[in-house]
Amino acid sequence: MLDFIKSPLEYIPLEIGKAKLYKKGDLWCISNEGREWMGYNTKTMWQAHEFLIELHYAQGICITTGLGLGIIQTILCQNINVSKLKVYEKNKDIIEIFYKLVEHNKIDISKLEIINYSADEMKNETCDCLFLDHFEGESEAEVLERSSKIEKNNNTNMLWYWPAAWHYLIFLEKRRLTNNVDSYLSWKEYTKLKSLPNFIDNSVLEKFKVIKEMYLKNASGVSKEILSNYETRNKLIEKFAKRGIKK
C-alpha cells in the first residue's frame, strides 16, 4: 500500500566536513560531529511514511525545515501541486552532502531553494504550507513552544511538525480517545497551534491509523515501547470493564 512513498534518492557513502552519510545494514544514516541525526531504512522505507500527513496537504508554496536526508524535499519537488519549495538548514556540510546526492541521482530540484539559516530564527515568510522537521530529542513542550514561535513570526495557511503524528497518537492513548474528528480537534486545541489543519476527513484519520501501525511495527526503543504500553493498558482496562472490574 505504501511502497510508492519512498525517498527518490539513491544514497551513497559521503563525508563532507563534519557530516557523514553511511550505511548500516538496510539503514542509511547521516551524522554531524559524530552524532547520528536520522536514518532511512531502504527495506521498509518507514521514515518516508512518516510524511503521510504533509504529503496529503502539500500545495502551492511550501517551506520545510531541516534537510536531513532530503526525503520530503525531493518528494515535494516531484509534486505537481507544489509550485515552490524552500528548506531552512543551518548546517553547511549537510547541504553539501545533499547537493552531491542530487548530482549523483540527476534529480530535478529546480523548485527548491536552500536557505543556510536556523529555522528557529525564520521570520516574515509567507507560504501555503509550513512543515517543521528540525527537532531532535526535545520534549513535547519544547517542540510546541518552538513551533509556536515560528508560527507567530511567519504567515502560513497550514502548519505541521515532526513528530506531530506521534504526539497526537500518544494524546489519544493517554486519554483513551478514539481517532476521530472531535479527538483531533481536542488535540489541536491542546497544542495551541492555530495553523494546524482545521479540516480532516476519513482519509486523514486513516493515515493516522497507518502511521500508528507503522510505529508499532518499525520504530525501535522508547518510542515503540511507550505507544505499545499505552495501547496494552487501554485494552486491559476495556477488558476489565467488561467483566465489571474497576481499574
Secondary structure per residue as TSV (DSSP state, phi and psi in degrees):
chain	resnum	aa	ss	phi	psi
A	1	M	-	360.0	-39.3
A	2	L	-	-105.9	9.8
A	3	D	T	-59.0	-27.9
A	4	F	T	-75.5	-16.0
A	5	I	-	-92.0	97.7
A	6	K	S	-150.5	163.6
A	7	S	-	-66.5	132.0
A	8	P	S	-71.9	-7.2
A	9	L	-	-94.0	139.0
A	10	E	-	-92.6	123.8
A	11	Y	-	-90.7	147.5
A	12	I	-	-136.1	153.1
A	13	P	-	-62.5	131.1
A	14	L	E	-145.2	148.6
A	15	E	E	-145.2	117.0
A	16	I	E	-131.8	121.1
A	17	G	T	59.2	-123.3
A	18	K	T	-97.7	4.2
A	19	A	E	-102.4	146.4
A	20	K	E	-144.1	136.4
A	21	L	E	-114.6	123.4
A	22	Y	E	-149.3	164.1
A	23	K	E	-112.3	137.8
A	24	K	E	-129.1	98.9
A	25	G	T	65.2	-122.4
A	26	D	T	-88.7	1.8
A	27	L	E	-106.8	124.0
A	28	W	E	-92.7	127.1
A	29	C	E	-119.0	148.5
A	30	I	E	-124.3	134.7
A	31	S	E	-133.4	160.5
A	32	N	E	-136.7	127.5
A	33	E	T	53.3	37.8
A	34	G	T	81.2	-3.8
A	35	R	E	-99.2	120.6
A	36	E	E	-73.2	126.8
A	37	W	E	-91.6	-52.6
A	38	M	E	-159.4	168.8
A	39	G	E	-141.1	165.8
A	40	Y	E	-138.6	118.9
A	41	N	E	-86.5	113.4
A	42	T	T	-72.6	-12.5
A	43	K	T	-88.4	-50.1
A	44	T	T	-93.7	-26.9
A	45	M	-	58.2	21.9
A	46	W	H	-66.0	-25.9
A	47	Q	H	-65.1	-30.9
A	48	A	H	-71.7	-32.1
A	49	H	H	-68.7	-17.6
A	50	E	T	-63.2	-17.6
A	51	F	T	-91.9	17.1
A	52	L	H	-55.9	-41.7
A	53	I	H	-70.5	-45.8
A	54	E	H	-58.4	-44.5
A	55	L	H	-68.2	-27.5
A	56	H	H	-67.5	-40.4
A	57	Y	H	-95.6	-14.5
A	58	A	-	-57.7	128.2
A	59	Q	-	-165.8	161.7
A	60	G	E	60.2	-134.2
A	61	I	E	-89.2	121.0
A	62	C	E	-117.6	139.1
A	63	I	E	-119.5	130.4
A	64	T	E	-117.6	162.2
A	65	T	E	-131.3	142.2
A	66	G	-	79.0	107.2
A	67	L	-	-78.3	-41.0
A	68	G	T	52.4	-125.9
A	69	L	T	-92.4	7.6
A	70	G	-	70.7	23.1
A	71	I	H	-66.9	-60.2
A	72	I	H	-67.7	-32.6
A	73	Q	H	-63.7	-45.2
A	74	T	H	-72.6	-31.3
A	75	I	H	-66.4	-45.1
A	76	L	H	-68.1	-29.2
A	77	C	H	-62.2	-25.5
A	78	Q	T	-95.2	-1.3
A	79	N	-	-86.1	117.9
A	80	I	T	-67.4	-18.4
A	81	N	T	-81.9	-10.2
A	82	V	E	-98.9	120.8
A	83	S	E	-92.1	-31.3
A	84	K	E	-151.0	148.4
A	85	L	E	-139.7	136.1
A	86	K	E	-126.4	152.2
A	87	V	E	-135.9	132.6
A	88	Y	E	-96.5	118.8
A	89	E	-	-137.9	121.5
A	90	K	-	-86.2	-12.7
A	91	N	-	-99.4	113.8
A	92	K	H	-64.2	-36.3
A	93	D	H	-65.5	-38.7
A	94	I	H	-64.2	-40.0
A	95	I	H	-62.0	-43.6
A	96	E	H	-66.1	-37.3
A	97	I	H	-62.1	-41.9
A	98	F	H	-61.3	-44.8
A	99	Y	H	-60.3	-38.5
A	100	K	H	-64.2	-39.4
A	101	L	H	-66.9	-41.0
A	102	V	H	-61.8	-43.0
A	103	E	H	-63.1	-43.1
A	104	H	H	-63.4	-39.4
A	105	N	H	-88.2	-10.7
A	106	K	T	52.3	48.3
A	107	I	-	-101.1	144.5
A	108	D	-	-81.7	116.1
A	109	I	-	-120.6	30.8
A	110	S	T	-62.7	-23.3
A	111	K	T	-75.2	-17.5
A	112	L	E	-95.2	132.0
A	113	E	E	-116.0	123.3
A	114	I	E	-99.1	125.0
A	115	I	E	-112.8	114.5
A	116	N	-	-81.8	83.2
A	117	Y	S	-161.3	153.1
A	118	S	-	-67.1	128.6
A	119	A	G	-63.6	-31.3
A	120	D	G	-66.9	-20.6
A	121	E	G	-100.7	7.6
A	122	M	-	-61.7	134.8
A	123	K	-	-144.4	149.1
A	124	N	S	60.2	28.4
A	125	E	-	-88.0	146.0
A	126	T	E	-122.9	129.2
A	127	C	E	-155.2	167.7
A	128	D	E	-81.9	-39.1
A	129	C	E	-135.2	133.7
A	130	L	E	-121.1	113.1
A	131	F	E	-111.2	108.4
A	132	L	E	-93.2	127.3
A	133	D	-	-151.8	45.6
A	134	H	-	-115.8	12.2
A	135	F	-	-85.9	154.4
A	136	E	-	-119.9	-97.5
A	137	G	S	-107.1	23.6
A	138	E	-	-68.4	156.1
A	139	S	-	-69.1	163.1
A	140	E	H	-57.9	-42.3
A	141	A	H	-60.6	-41.6
A	142	E	H	-70.4	-39.6
A	143	V	H	-61.2	-43.7
A	144	L	H	-66.6	-38.8
A	145	E	H	-64.4	-45.2
A	146	R	H	-69.7	-37.1
A	147	S	H	-64.3	-39.7
A	148	S	H	-63.8	-40.8
A	149	K	H	-62.2	-45.0
A	150	I	H	-64.2	-41.4
A	151	E	H	-59.7	-43.8
A	152	K	H	-69.4	-29.8
A	153	N	H	-87.8	-1.6
A	154	N	S	-140.2	173.5
A	155	N	E	-123.1	110.0
A	156	T	E	-136.6	147.7
A	157	N	E	-77.6	-28.2
A	158	M	E	-149.8	137.9
A	159	L	E	-128.4	141.0
A	160	W	E	-142.5	147.2
A	161	Y	E	-132.7	155.2
A	162	W	T	-93.9	128.8
A	163	P	T	-107.9	72.5
A	164	A	H	-61.3	-42.2
A	165	A	H	-61.1	-41.4
A	166	W	H	-62.4	-45.6
A	167	H	H	-61.3	-40.8
A	168	Y	H	-64.1	-44.1
A	169	L	H	-63.3	-41.0
A	170	I	H	-67.2	-38.3
A	171	F	H	-55.9	-45.2
A	172	L	H	-63.9	-46.9
A	173	E	H	-66.5	-40.8
A	174	K	H	-61.4	-37.4
A	175	R	H	-101.1	4.4
A	176	R	T	54.5	47.3
A	177	L	-	-100.8	155.0
A	178	T	-	-89.0	147.1
A	179	N	S	-72.9	94.9
A	180	N	S	-146.8	178.9
A	181	V	H	-60.0	-44.9
A	182	D	H	-62.7	-40.7
A	183	S	H	-66.1	-41.2
A	184	Y	H	-61.3	-44.8
A	185	L	H	-65.3	-32.8
A	186	S	H	-65.6	-41.6
A	187	W	H	-65.4	-41.7
A	188	K	H	-59.7	-43.8
A	189	E	H	-62.1	-37.9
A	190	Y	H	-62.7	-38.3
A	191	T	H	-73.0	-26.1
A	192	K	T	66.2	19.3
A	193	L	-	-96.3	108.8
A	194	K	T	-70.4	-25.2
A	195	S	T	-89.9	0.1
A	196	L	S	-60.7	150.1
A	197	P	-	-52.7	132.7
A	198	N	S	-81.5	-32.4
A	199	F	-	-109.2	123.5
A	200	I	-	-132.0	146.8
A	201	D	-	-122.2	-171.1
A	202	N	H	-62.5	-31.9
A	203	S	H	-67.3	-35.0
A	204	V	H	-72.5	-42.3
A	205	L	H	-59.5	-37.1
A	206	E	H	-65.6	-36.4
A	207	K	H	-64.6	-38.5
A	208	F	H	-61.8	-39.0
A	209	K	H	-64.0	-42.7
A	210	V	H	-64.4	-41.4
A	211	I	H	-63.4	-40.8
A	212	K	H	-61.4	-46.9
A	213	E	H	-61.6	-36.6
A	214	M	H	-64.2	-44.4
A	215	Y	H	-62.7	-45.5
A	216	L	H	-63.8	-29.8
A	217	K	H	-87.7	-38.4
A	218	N	H	-113.8	-32.7
A	219	A	-	-66.4	151.3
A	220	S	-	-121.2	168.5
A	221	G	T	70.5	-144.3
A	222	V	H	-62.1	-41.1
A	223	S	H	-57.5	-49.6
A	224	K	H	-65.3	-40.4
A	225	E	H	-63.1	-43.4
A	226	I	H	-62.0	-49.6
A	227	L	H	-63.8	-41.9
A	228	S	H	-63.2	-41.2
A	229	N	H	-64.5	-43.6
A	230	Y	H	-63.3	-43.0
A	231	E	H	-64.2	-43.9
A	232	T	H	-63.5	-43.8
A	233	R	H	-59.0	-45.6
A	234	N	H	-66.5	-36.7
A	235	K	H	-65.5	-39.8
A	236	L	H	-66.3	-41.4
A	237	I	H	-60.5	-43.0
A	238	E	H	-64.9	-39.5
A	239	K	H	-65.0	-44.4
A	240	F	H	-66.2	-38.3
A	241	A	H	-61.7	-38.6
A	242	K	H	-66.1	-27.0
A	243	R	T	-92.7	3.3
A	244	G	T	78.9	18.3
A	245	I	-	-98.2	125.7
A	246	K	-	-77.5	146.1
A	247	K	-	-73.6	360.0
